[in-house]
Amino acid sequence: MSDSDDDDVPTLSEHTLAALRDFYTEQETRSGPGVESTPSEQFAVGAVGEDWRMSQFWYTDDTATRLAQELLHEAGEGGRIACVSAPSVYQKLKQLAGPDQASVVVLEYDRRFSIYGHDFVFYDYKEPLSLAASVAPHSFDVVLADPPYLSEECLSKVSQTVKFLSKGKVLLCTGAVMENVAKQLLDVKVCNFLPKHNRNLSNEFRCFVNYTSRLLTC
Ligand SMILES: C[S@@+](CC[C@H](N)C(=O)[O-])C[C@H]1O[C@@H](n2cnc3c(N)ncnc32)[C@H](O)[C@@H]1O
């Protein structure tokens, strides 16, 4: 997940690689022309396949659910939630949130997520403040971010975006190795809850918040 340092790239075992090859073959077989998804399938976690070239590693359904529940709790009734580079949590929020419970946007680099219409905001962390005019500053009750790379350069740019969007509450999910940098940039502390991914990554991942969380235990 580092764009500059091989040490930070999550490594997959031979067994996992073989499973991934099978997975992609199966996906390609399934998604022939004329195959359309229903709205509930569209919002299923993992509805859009992972693409390693964009450092995509989706959460398990349980982790996406826990993070979505946390965001709904912290946003409150009618609150606004921004998911920065965390599309599976956006998908889970759309499944869980009642019609007037919360509004959610997903800021993403991968334009496949434009299937989510007005909820999709194109985002490249390298231009942290180049965002659509529809995204007003300090207009989100809680912001979740899962940066694509484990580097200080990436986290410091994503932090600029998070500070721009946020009214105050921040939930960051990233590698445990980023703890000190995350503390400096966003004043967040590590949670006991351990986020899990569908593919086993060798990097330890953690959640960090700048408030007290019962659901994530921190
Ligand atoms: C480690 S994944 C986080 C996904 C999260 N675990 C989930 O399940 O939703 C990193 C995310 O960053 C996005 N991404 C890749 N390149 C990016 C860029 N240049 N700017 C912003 N986001 C990017 C990927 O598409 C992916 O959604």
The ligand as a MOL file (V3000), in Angstrom:
LIG
                    3D

  0  0  0     0  0            999 V3000
M  V30 BEGIN CTAB
M  V30 COUNTS 27 29 0 0 0
M  V30 BEGIN ATOM
M  V30 1 C -7.0280 0.2610 1.2210 0
M  V30 2 S -8.4050 0.5850 0.1510 0 CHG=1
M  V30 3 C -9.6150 1.0190 1.3280 0
M  V30 4 C -10.9100 0.3190 1.0420 0
M  V30 5 C -11.6580 -0.0830 2.3000 0
M  V30 6 N -10.8870 -1.0460 3.0570 0
M  V30 7 C -13.0060 -0.6340 1.9390 0
M  V30 8 O -13.2350 -1.8350 2.1630 0
M  V30 9 O -13.8640 0.1250 1.4830 0 CHG=-1
M  V30 10 C -7.8920 2.1240 -0.5300 0
M  V30 11 C -8.9520 2.8710 -1.3220 0
M  V30 12 O -8.2990 4.0120 -1.9130 0
M  V30 13 C -8.7520 4.1790 -3.2350 0
M  V30 14 N -7.7150 4.8780 -4.0100 0
M  V30 15 C -6.7830 4.3720 -4.8530 0
M  V30 16 N -6.0220 5.3520 -5.3790 0
M  V30 17 C -6.4790 6.5250 -4.8480 0
M  V30 18 C -6.1240 7.8870 -5.0320 0
M  V30 19 N -5.1360 8.2630 -5.8460 0
M  V30 20 N -6.8050 8.8200 -4.3450 0
M  V30 21 C -7.8060 8.4630 -3.5080 0
M  V30 22 N -8.2120 7.1860 -3.2980 0
M  V30 23 C -7.5570 6.2180 -3.9670 0
M  V30 24 C -9.0290 2.7630 -3.7250 0
M  V30 25 O -9.9000 2.7590 -4.8240 0
M  V30 26 C -9.6020 2.1100 -2.4700 0
M  V30 27 O -10.9830 2.2690 -2.3940 0
M  V30 END ATOM
M  V30 BEGIN BOND
M  V30 1 1 1 2
M  V30 2 1 2 3
M  V30 3 1 2 10
M  V30 4 1 3 4
M  V30 5 1 4 5
M  V30 6 1 5 6
M  V30 7 1 5 7
M  V30 8 2 7 8
M  V30 9 1 7 9
M  V30 10 1 10 11
M  V30 11 1 11 12
M  V30 12 1 11 26
M  V30 13 1 12 13
M  V30 14 1 13 14
M  V30 15 1 13 24
M  V30 16 1 14 15
M  V30 17 1 14 23
M  V30 18 2 15 16
M  V30 19 1 16 17
M  V30 20 1 17 18
M  V30 21 2 17 23
M  V30 22 1 18 19
M  V30 23 2 18 20
M  V30 24 1 20 21
M  V30 25 2 21 22
M  V30 26 1 22 23
M  V30 27 1 24 25
M  V30 28 1 24 26
M  V30 29 1 26 27
M  V30 END BOND
M  V30 END CTAB
M  END
